[in-house]
Amino acid sequence: MTATVGYNTSLEAEGRRAGEDLDDLEREAGIHEQAQRARCGRFMPDLSETPDEYFDAEYDCIRRGIRRTYFSVADRELRRRLIRADRRLSDIGEGMLRRDLAEAERQLARAKDEADRSPWEMAAVLAAGCVALGYGIGGLAGAIGGAVAGFFLGQGTTHNARRNRRRAVETAESEVAALRKSMTKDTRRQPYFSASEEETGDPYDSLS
């Protein structure tokens, strides 16, 4: 898709409006029920498919069904409006995916930066507190006991902090990987409609 999606407004709100506009156009064209059935995909999927094969086949089935439905509309200008509205909705979806990926990458960078920082500051504060508390209770002997307790508490705190930071990095990496995979799939899949079809309202055999 080549249309530019504005980022100065809420993409979710734009998507809702675009979906409502498309719904209204389908009703105007008398194809709303057909389009809804087409979006349901295959009645019986192939159970031998891998997850990637399943979603690719499902996408292609829906794409072909929507194309058949839209190009069955006799009025060329109405076909053009339908295709334009569908492409607009797709553009917004792609914009949301790009936005989510950018935010996930920022979260990953923050998680890595946090993981690279030493957690000893918290442990040192905890240890100092234990020494002060021990001294207040038992003088020098209490301070020594507090130092020992503070050492072990600090070790546990450091270990837990490092573990939590590693988990945060792993979670962020998984999110980025999933979004990048989605973007790669969207890039290699044929669009429902081309820019030329939006312009003319006529189908091109190479996309059928």
N, C-alpha and C positions, 0 to 999 in steps of 0.2 A: 504494500500500500504506500502511496506517496503523499496523501493528504496530510496536512499539518494539523496536529491536535493542540489546542490552546492549553497551556499549563497554568494560566492565571485564574482559572476557575476549577471547581471540583470536577474531576473526571467521573466520579460516581454519579454526580448530578447530571452531567452531560450524557452519560450512558443511559440513565433512566429516561431522559427526554428523547434520546435517539431511538431507544427501544419502543417508546410509546408512539413516536412518529412512524416507525416502521410498521407497528401493529395497526395503526390507523390506515396506512396506505394499503396494507394487505386486505383489510376489510373493504376498503373502497374498491379494490380490484376484484373482490369476491373470491379470494384465494386463501383467506386466513386459516380455515380448517385444514386445507391441503398443506399449507406451509407448516402448520403445527405438527401434522402427521409426519412430514418429511424430517422434521427436527428430532423426532423420536428415534431415528436411525433404523437399524435392522431389527426385524421382529425376532430372529433367532441367530445370535452370534455363533461363530465357529469356536467351540470349546477347546480346540487344539491350538488356538492362537496364543502367542505370548502377549503380555500386557501392551507392549508397543505396537504389535501387529493389530491387536483389537482396536486400539484407539485410532490408528491410522485408517483402518478399514471403516470404522464408524464415521470418522470425519469425511471420508470420500463418499460414503453412502448418503450422508446428510447433504453434502455439497451437490451431488448429482440430483438429489430430490428437490432441493431448493431451486436449482437451475431449471429443471423441467417445469416446476410450478410457475416460476416467474416468466419464463419464455412462452408459457401457454397463454399469457395475457395478450389479447389482440391489440390493445391500444399501445402504440410504440412509446408515446410520451409518458404514459403511466409506467411502462416497463422501465424506462430510463429513471424515473423518480424512485421506483422500487429498488433498482440496482444502486442508485446513489445513496439511498437511505441505508441499505445493507452494508455498503462499503464504509459509510460513515461510522456505523456501529462497530465494524471490525477495526477501523482506525483507532477508535477510542479504547477498545480492548487491548490493542497493541501498545497504546500509550500508557495504559495502566500497568501492563507487564514491564515496560521499560522503567517506569517510575518505581515499581516494587523492587526490581533488580537493583536499581541505583541505591535505594534505601537499604536493601540487604547487604550490598557491598560496603556501605558506610558502617553498618552495624558490625560487619566482620572486621573491618579495619579497627574499630574501637575495641572490639573484643581481643584482637591480637595485641593492640597497644597495652591494654590492661593486663594481659597475660605476661607481657614482657617486663612489667614493673614488679619489683620485689614486694612480697607481702609482709616483709619484716617490720614495716612501720607499725602495723597493727599489733604484731607480736611483741614489739618492744614496749609499746604503751601498756599492753596487758601485763608484761613482766614487771615493769616499773610500778604499776598499781599494786601488784601482789607484794612487792618488796615494801612499799609504803604501808600497806595494810598490815603486813606481818610485823613491821617495826612498831606500828601504833599499838598492836595488841601485846607483843612480847619483847619489845626492845630489839637488841642485836640478834638474839637467838631467833626471834620471830621474823626478823628481816632475812636471816639466812634461810629459814624455812620458806618464807615467801618467795625468795629467789628461786629455790628449787621448784616450788609449785609453779611459779611464773615461767620457768624454763619449759616444763612439760606442757603447760597450757599454751605457751607460745608455739611450741612444735606442732601441737594439734591444730592450732589456728592457722599456721602457715600451710600445713598439709591440706587442710580443708579449702583454704583460699585458692591454692594452686589447682586442686582438683576441680573446683567450681569454675575457675577461669578456663581450664582445658575444655570442660563441658560446654561452656559458652562459645568457645571458638568452634568446636565440633558442630554445635547446633547452627551457628551462623554459616559455616561452610556448607552444611547440608542444604540450607535454605538457598544460598547462592547457586549451588550446583543444580538444584531442582528448577530454579527460575531460568538459568542459562539453558538447560535442556529444553524447557518449554519454548524459549525464544528460538532455539535451533530448529525445533519441530515446525514452528510457525513459519520460519523462513523457507524451509524446503517444501512445505505443502503448497499445492495449488490453491489460489484464492477462489472464493465462490464466484467472483466476477472480476473481470479486468477493467482497467481504466477505459479501454477502447469500447467495451461493452456498455459501460456507463454512458459514454459519449453518444453511441449510436442506438443503443437499445436492442441491438441484434447480437445473436450468439456467434462465437467463434469455435469452430470444430475442435481446435487444439485443446480447448478447456472443457469440452463436453464429457 
